[in-house]
Amino acid sequence: MGLTIRLKRMGTKNSPNYRIVAVDKRATRDGRSIENLGYYNPVTNPATVVLEEEPTMKYLQQGAQPTEAVVPLLRDKGIIKTSAGAWIK
């Protein structure tokens, strides 16, 4: 089973909120998630990002791949650094 860390859309029309979740990579965008790792609210100024570091690191060490939308959020929180395509703490 391949794991992915990605955004799950919540909220209402024209007011999106996202949960940052660990899911099986075959699951649908708003489908069942394995664990909620935090949330992201792009509507506030500045955007709000709350992320639990320990579970996120656990999934990254198990081989979970973050999506392109999640990588900048993880980088801003200092959880990952990108270096030559490798995910490093």
Order of alpha helices (4+ residues) and beta strands (2+ residues): beta-beta-beta-beta-alpha-beta-alpha-beta-beta
